[in-house]
């Protein structure tokens, strides 16, 4: 009677082959999901453009005169629609990055205005009430005038920092900190909070898609996964440190 058992070497080779195939399947599914979302974003451009053009037509007086209050509201709406359309166009480029078809548009970029524009969005909002923002250990009061130049894609860099800062605001008890350290070669941007921190047993899930981490506040489960993909597409590195009951610090390295 033949022995059906395999040698340890053959079993190891079989398992290795299964892991390779599983990795390929996961990567293929990620590409398919990205293409579906990319298609949805593409289809959003037409109704958004129509809404923007209609708002601007009303604002220009095509359908009659407006009072000052009406003009102010419509100007704000038109500005936001233009910004959202710009974001949609950039998101199309981003999904090309995720699919390996787009190369980040690296320019010489001062990182501080990018940080400033994100912090201005939170400054004075309800989500920040009772909390304080700090930049390089100084309380943020608006209009950063510091300089630290890096070679990076501005839109993708903004996406990553927006995600990290939004998370810090969400989880902080009192303080949110953003700091930049720069030498001749690299810059490291760190974003920290003084929240509850992350249990070490879940650290290996942080940059996974849809991580299963108890007691984490509501989210879509793709933000940090996406941030990691973006940073690595720019030849950078992202990581974090977290201590239970003391908070977390996420950092990204930019050349």
C-alpha positions, 0 to 999 in steps of 0.5 A: 500500500502506497504511503500518501504522506508527503515529505516536509520539504514537499509540504512546505513547497505546497504551502508556499505555492498556496500562499503565493496564489492567495496573495495574487488573489488578494491583489487582484480583488484590491485592483477590482475594488479600486476600479469599481470605486474609480468608476463611481468617482468618474461618474460623479464628475458630470452631476457635480459639474452641472451643479457647479455650473448651475450655481455659478449661473445663478450667482452671475445673475442669469436668473435674476438679481440676488441680495447680499446674503444670497450671494454670500451663500452661493459664493460659498457653495460654488467655492466648495463645489469647485474644490470638490470637483478638483478633489474628484479629479485628483481622486481619479489620479489616486486610483490610477496610483493604486492600480499601478498606472499613475506615478505621483507628481513630485514637486518641491513642496513646503510641507507647512502650508499643507499642514496649515490648510488642514488645521484651518479646517478643524480650527474653531469647529465643534470636533475640536472644542475642549481640545488644543492643536499644537505645531512643533510644540507651539499652540496653533493659532492659524497661518503657519509661516515655517518652511520645510521643503520636500519632494512630494506629490502635494495632493497625495501628501495632503490626503495622508496628513488629512487622514492622520490629523482627522484621526488624532482629532477624533481620538484625542482627549485634550491635545493634538500635535503635529511636528516636522523634523528635517535633515539634509535628506529626509523629513518626518511629519508626526501626528500625535494624540493623547487618547486611549492608545492602541492595545499592542495585540492589535498593532499588526492590524493598523495598516490592514484594510478593515481592521478588527480593533475593539473600541475604535470609533466609527470609520470605514476601515480603509484610511490608514491602509490607503495612507500606507499605499500612498506613502509607499507609492512615493517611496516613503515610509509610514509607521506609528507608536502607541501606548495604552492610556497614553495616546498614539503617534503616527509618522510619515517619512518623506524624502 
